[in-house]
Amino acid sequence: MQVLLSDSIAANDWPIARDVVDYLGIEVPDPEDDSEVLGDFEMLADQGVSEFDMEQIAGDPDEDSDQLVHQLVDLMRLSGPFERAIN
């Protein structure tokens, strides 16, 4: 199983985020700490998304989630099918 959590602080409020932290064997971070991206940054490497790209995308707190998904889809070269599926 491969997991990635873009906001470690979310483990304080969201059960699925807590499950990821538990799976990774990490203590739930203090809500006052800075958030971290945790998990397997290579989970989409076989789809053309490098570890560096995944870390940059998952760690971008200023971008909307739909834009982040579009970035991933572009890197995986699936823009055409993705656009047809969402429209």
N, C-alpha and C positions, 0 to 999 in steps of 0.2 A: 504494500500500500504506500502511496506517495501523498503527502499532504503539504499544504502551504497556507500560512496564515499571514495576511498582510497587516494585521493590527493586533499585536500581542495583548494590548490592554483590553481588547474586546472579550478576552477570556473571563473577565470579571463580570460581564453582563450577559453573554450569549453562550448557551450550552454547547453549541456546535464548535465554537472557538475554544471553549474549555476542553472539549474532547480532543482537539488537535494538540493543545498544550500537554494534556495528559499522555497522549500517544507518543509525543516527542520526549516525554520524561522531564519536562521543564516545570518549575514551579510557576503558578499563576503570578504574573507580575503585579507589583503594587500599582494601583491606579494613578499614583503621583509620578511614576517613572515615565520615561519616554517610551513610546511604542516602538516595537521592532517587527521586522518581517522575519518569520520563522518557517523552517521547513525545507523541502527539497526544491531548490531552484533549478534543478535539471529535469524536472518532471515532464517538460515538453521539448526536451532536446531532440528526441526522435521526430518531432514535428517541425524542427527548424528554429526553435526558440532557444537561444543560448542562455547559459546560467546568468551571464551579465545582463542580457536583455530582460530576463524574468525578474531579476532583482530590481532593475530600474523601473519596470512597469509596476510591480507589486509595491514598491516603496514610494510611489508618487502620490502623496496625500492631496495634492492640489487638483488632480484630474478627476473628472467624473468617471464612474465605473463603466458606463457605456463606451466612453472613449478608450479606456484601458482595454476593454474587450476587443474593440476594433484594432488596436495596436497589435494584440496577440494574433488575431485573425489574419492581419496583413503579413506578419512574420511567418505564419504557417501557410501563406499563399492560398488562403481559402476565402478571400474576399467575395468572389462571385457567388459561390454557393451560400455563403453567410447572408449576403444582401438579399438573395432570392428567398431565403428562409424567413427573414424578419419582415419582409415587405409583403 
